[in-house]
Structure formats: C-alpha cells, structure tokens
Amino acid sequence: MADSALQALEARIDELVTLCQNLDRENRRLKAENSDWRHEREDLLQKNELARSKLEAMIARLRAME
C-alpha cells in the first residue's frame, strides 16, 4: 500500500473515531434529556391526578350542599 494511501486511510480512521466520540456524547446527552423529560412527565401526571381528585372532592361537597 502506498504511503499516501496509508495516510489517507489513517486520516479517515481518525475522522471516524472523532465522529463516534461525538455521536457517543450526543447519545448520552439525549438519553439524559429523555430521562429528565420522563421524570417531568411523571411529576406532571401526579400533579394532574392530585388536582383532579381535589376538584372531584370540591364538586362532591358542592353537590352535597344543594
């Protein structure tokens, strides 16, 4: 294999290694972001359920006053 072809192959491998490192970092960031969104969704669902139950209790008390 010619020296220039070997250098081109080495440069391409270096580019691929860099790309893999960048993709790995992005993947970890996206997984963390996804986890954050899932936790936020869980919190919002719990708050929504709490608000729903409080509202239903208020409605029941109002009906009882009629």
Backbone torsions as a table, in degrees:
resi	resn	phi	psi	omega
1	MET	NA	133.8	-177.8
2	ALA	-67.4	153.9	-178.3
3	ASP	-60.7	-40.7	-178.9
4	SER	-68.5	-36.1	177.8
5	ALA	-66.8	-38.4	178.5
6	LEU	-65.8	-41.0	178.4
7	GLN	-66.2	-38.6	178.4
8	ALA	-65.1	-40.8	177.8
9	LEU	-64.8	-42.4	178.3
10	GLU	-63.0	-41.4	178.5
11	ALA	-64.2	-41.4	179.6
12	ARG	-65.3	-40.1	177.6
13	ILE	-63.7	-42.2	177.4
14	ASP	-60.8	-41.2	177.7
15	GLU	-62.6	-42.6	179.8
16	LEU	-65.7	-38.7	177.4
17	VAL	-63.6	-44.7	178.2
18	THR	-62.1	-43.8	178.5
19	LEU	-61.0	-44.4	178.8
20	CYS	-62.0	-41.1	178.2
21	GLN	-63.5	-42.8	179.0
22	ASN	-64.9	-42.4	178.9
23	LEU	-65.7	-37.2	177.6
24	ASP	-63.8	-44.8	177.9
25	ARG	-61.7	-45.5	180.0
26	GLU	-63.8	-40.6	179.4
27	ASN	-62.4	-44.2	178.6
28	ARG	-63.7	-40.3	178.7
29	ARG	-63.8	-44.1	-179.4
30	LEU	-66.9	-37.3	176.9
31	LYS	-64.5	-41.3	178.1
32	ALA	-65.0	-42.7	178.8
33	GLU	-62.8	-42.4	178.2
34	ASN	-61.2	-42.7	178.3
35	SER	-62.3	-42.8	177.9
36	ASP	-60.8	-43.9	179.6
37	TRP	-63.9	-39.2	179.3
38	ARG	-64.1	-42.6	178.6
39	HIS	-64.9	-42.5	178.5
40	GLU	-62.4	-40.1	178.7
41	ARG	-62.8	-44.2	178.2
42	GLU	-59.8	-44.0	178.7
43	ASP	-61.2	-44.4	-179.6
44	LEU	-65.7	-38.9	177.0
45	LEU	-63.6	-40.3	178.3
46	GLN	-65.4	-43.7	178.2
47	LYS	-63.6	-39.1	178.4
48	ASN	-63.2	-43.9	179.5
49	GLU	-64.7	-41.1	177.3
50	LEU	-62.5	-44.6	178.3
51	ALA	-63.2	-40.5	179.6
52	ARG	-62.2	-46.0	-178.2
53	SER	-66.8	-37.6	177.0
54	LYS	-65.0	-41.9	179.5
55	LEU	-64.7	-42.5	178.3
56	GLU	-62.9	-38.4	177.4
57	ALA	-65.2	-40.7	178.3
58	MET	-64.4	-42.2	179.1
59	ILE	-63.3	-42.0	179.0
60	ALA	-63.1	-41.6	178.0
61	ARG	-64.4	-40.2	178.8
62	LEU	-64.3	-41.4	178.3
63	ARG	-64.6	-36.7	-179.6
64	ALA	-67.8	-26.5	179.8
65	MET	-77.1	-17.6	-177.5
66	GLU	-66.9	NA	NA
